Structure formats: C-alpha cells, structure tokens
C-alpha cells in the first residue's frame, strides 16, 4: 500500500490564484480530513469527510472547498489564495468515521506559499 | 469545543535520559492519539490510547480518562526521538479531531 499520498509537495501561488491540493489513500478508509499546520498553533482541522459524498467543516474552513466523489480521493480547493493561507497542509485518513478504534494516518504534507 | 493542552512546550534532554510529556483535555474523549512529527515534517502515529496503558519499545503511554489527562513516557532517549510530540483527541459525538500545540523535544548527544 502507498498509504496516504499528497501532491504537490511544494507550491507557490500569487494572491488571488486558485489551486487544488490532491490527497489519495489506498487503504479503503472511510474517514479523510485536511489540516493546516502553522508555527506555534499545532494542526487545525479544515474539512473532513466520513464517506463518499459526505463532507463537513472543521475549525478553519473559510477559503477552502472540498468534495469526496470516491472513497480514495479527497481534494482541497483554494478558491482565491491569500497570504494568510501560507501554511503546511496535511491530509489524513482512518478506517472508520467513528474514530473509536482507529488511528489516523497522515500524508507527507504540502508546503504552500502565497505571495 | 474541547481544549487540549500539552506540557512542557519545550524540552531538552541529554541522550539516555527519561522524560514524561503530558496532555490535558477539557472534556470526555472517545479517541486519543499521540503522534511524533520528525524534523522532516512527517507525522507518525505512536499510540491510539483512549484509556489504559500501552507500551511500544522505549515508549509508553497512559491515559486516565476519568481525570482527563494522558502521559507519554520516553525512556533512554535517543537523538532520533527529537521532534514535536502531539496529542490529538476526538470528543463526544463529534467527528472532529482536536490537536494540542505540541511538545518540542530536542535530544542532544
């Protein structure tokens, strides 16, 4: 298994540009989520999904969209990039949405800079 | 929402020393995990431990759910233990995971 994969690893955008961060997992996990990590603030949940066709907002959803058309993929879209979205983005997945018995597995991260 | 506090924020250890990291949380939890983020940024799951005690080599963890805290023990520390240790919880009926801000550990030779 490849686990959780993310592309790209690095990205530089100009203010106002849009882009999609890709996340895929090959473990048939129900639960997928996106986090951003900023210095001194730990990881904050952006959006999550408990299965194909079902998504919900996390702690910091503004400026981001998600969709879950398949079990494997969970892309994160930046609609109009802002310097405040400069961060490292992590995708994670776990087997079941309830989370009661399952660990989360993280992708390698995408480092995004918005100029 | 639930609050997660980790202590200490920073820790410097001599190689071979032992340490205890603490995670306090403000509400009952269904799921608690400890992660290690290595200096290259990769997040590695250490323990899934909503209650009780687990051990994995030099690392062990204990969660006392009724008192709302968890401890991560590192024994005989090695330089490869350096990085940031995060506690993350899933609380109540929610499916949102909340992370603490982490403990930054540096192990020096």
HADDOCK unambig.tbl for C-alpha pairs under 7 A between the chains (distance, minus, plus):
assign (segid A and resid 40 and name CA) (segid B and resid 101 and name CA) 6.43 0.50 0.50
assign (segid A and resid 41 and name CA) (segid B and resid 101 and name CA) 5.30 0.50 0.50
assign (segid A and resid 42 and name CA) (segid B and resid 99 and name CA) 6.38 0.50 0.50
assign (segid A and resid 42 and name CA) (segid B and resid 100 and name CA) 6.10 0.50 0.50
assign (segid A and resid 42 and name CA) (segid B and resid 101 and name CA) 4.03 0.50 0.50
assign (segid A and resid 42 and name CA) (segid B and resid 102 and name CA) 6.32 0.50 0.50
assign (segid A and resid 43 and name CA) (segid B and resid 99 and name CA) 5.90 0.50 0.50
assign (segid A and resid 58 and name CA) (segid B and resid 96 and name CA) 6.65 0.50 0.50
assign (segid A and resid 98 and name CA) (segid B and resid 95 and name CA) 6.59 0.50 0.50
assign (segid A and resid 99 and name CA) (segid B and resid 31 and name CA) 6.55 0.50 0.50
assign (segid A and resid 100 and name CA) (segid B and resid 30 and name CA) 5.86 0.50 0.50
assign (segid A and resid 100 and name CA) (segid B and resid 31 and name CA) 5.65 0.50 0.50
assign (segid A and resid 103 and name CA) (segid B and resid 48 and name CA) 6.02 0.50 0.50
assign (segid A and resid 105 and name CA) (segid B and resid 45 and name CA) 6.99 0.50 0.50
assign (segid A and resid 106 and name CA) (segid B and resid 43 and name CA) 6.14 0.50 0.50
assign (segid A and resid 108 and name CA) (segid B and resid 42 and name CA) 5.62 0.50 0.50
